[in-house]
Amino acid sequence: MKITGPLSKMETLQNTPIRYHLTQGVVRTDITALVGKDVTITFTGKIICENCGKKTKKSFAQGHCYPCTMKLASCDLCILKPETCHYAKGTCREPQWGEENCFKPHVIYLANSSGLKVGITRASQVPTRWMDQGATEALPILEVKNRLVSGQIEMLFKTHVADKTDWRKMLKGSPEEINLVEWKEKLLGILTEELKSFDVKVLDVPVWKFQYPVERYLEKINSHNLDKNPEIKGRLCGIKGQYLIFDTGVFNVRSYSGYEVTLEAPDGTENNSP
């Protein structure tokens, strides 16, 4: 099997364990089936903007050329820091996009990827968001009407729990199990007064659990960098989050969105194109 095309974020399919499709342009490969096999990924030298399709010398904001990065609302700083949303000021880069994406129900959640963390996501992104992060368990705790409010509430939680995943720790194995329900009750108790100023819905749902297709984890984490070495070659030991775990190091697929690569693997792997 030999496929060439620009990378995009891997598609995650809820299963036990989770299944992944590697996306190269219009072609999707069931890369989960390649775990335990020798795989080669080679960068052709081309980078293609995911939005406009033009060649670019450098990828910005996970797969965009510089002009698109500067004009798209999806690449604005408020996507990383939702509490800075400036739609109300009339300065949103793409008001219609903002209305379609930011003014939708959002969920504040607790997750365990490398330890306890708080995060937010659109309700429609449950449970994809957690699989992309490599979480082994997650619990939605609050629902609000828009992204701005979810970001403001997340800021309150961040004073008590982390909001980042230690990706190296996440890739070394499964973290110790955490009682997310107990943490939910604890944090909601601490923040009772602060939350009264927001229109929130407290969620009463079960904890989500996830298993990943990992044959074995690495004791030492080294990252593959296509800009420094265009060829990744080795045994695919597993997949977790948006990382391919090779016996030669790990590769963050999402970080190289737009990079045109050639995937070489044994024949017999399923691939689909729309």
PyMOL commands that set and color helices and strands:
alter all, ss='L'
color gray80, all
select helices_A, chain A and resi 31-34+66-71+73-75+77-80+82-84+87-89+95-101+123-125+128-133+147-157+167-170+180-190+192-195+254-256
alter helices_A, ss='H'
color red, helices_A
select strands_A, chain A and resi 2-13+19-24+27-30+38-47+106-112+116-122+137-144+201-202+208-209+231-240+243-246+249-252+259-264+271-272
alter strands_A, ss='S'
color yellow, strands_A
deselect
rebuild
show_as cartoon
